[in-house]
Amino acid sequence: IWRIYRRHSRRKGYARPEPKDYLMGVVRLIVLNVVLICVFSVLTFWKTVIFFFWNLVFPRKSSGPLRTPENRFSSLSGYPFTPHYLEIEGFRVHYIDEGPPKANKTIVCLHGEPTWSFLYRKLVQPLTDAGHRVIAPDFIGFGKSDKPTDEVRQRTVWVGVHCSCCT
């Protein structure tokens, strides 16, 4: 391979580049990256400023939370649990509460994103048969719980829910 490279480098137009040319190429790439980062950060800043003032001048009208109709969940196989609801800051939160209320152990099953309490449908029955109480809530925005229509409202509701649960 070295012989082929040397043979090509002796031909006209295949001269070996100087080390300073390599260095200049690296410097050009670094400068280009810095310029692109600066341009995109400035564009992101101005986009944020424009959207902030746009939302002040033309606020979105929130029509309240979205509620999935109960008939959408009627044909779920393996989900025979009776729905329980709790009202938190104007949002209806669904949860499963199965097993004896005075059980020795209560197991709380919390789902992740993008699932809901349907995830634990096969786990609830064996735990209740063992004598445990099982509670599996659907977080706001998931499953049978209400869905916020505004992203900012969704964040503030979660902060309120977590703060009220911890106190």
Steps between C-alpha positions, in 0.01 A plus 500: 500500500784738579648445151165576336467820707853612411442425134181712503661778699771541234245549224394844406208621710558243775753689700517426869338786693710693742439463875391865520220421250371228734512743789312766301230246414454414867491869593237566231281217635528633856415854390204372297369306801533802729321724248216249457460463876485877542248542217269225629517625859406852386212362291380291794513804729298716261249221440446479876459877530255516210288212634499654848361833376268326253343304785463822703321679217299200376448266798373151430149429614497191715175309468577286803641151518421233245310202635503167320148350490448186712372300203851510350617276785203258501654244265833461681564133569653409833417834662198426724580760765244749625609857430564739788548872448657779699472874422834688509509867395214459255632177351334162545765241590421131455640227723453130568440399861474123533530267796390527862509857637654386831773284345837470673685627193391755242688491171500813283576437132617814318526491124747676275453686178313417267312229693215501754351268765409252225867398522434331838183308399673160535681593821202625701311169528789289641583773752140532619475118521802513732306737729660829397328824407608636159466863393595597144433862402492639148704818493341812360515476123502118487239224485161581650622822664433842350741637242612865526467701180784737584861382544581771756188410697605135495835587659347721769239237587774239548692732731180562698416129517847401616509779760156414636584130518823561691347717771 
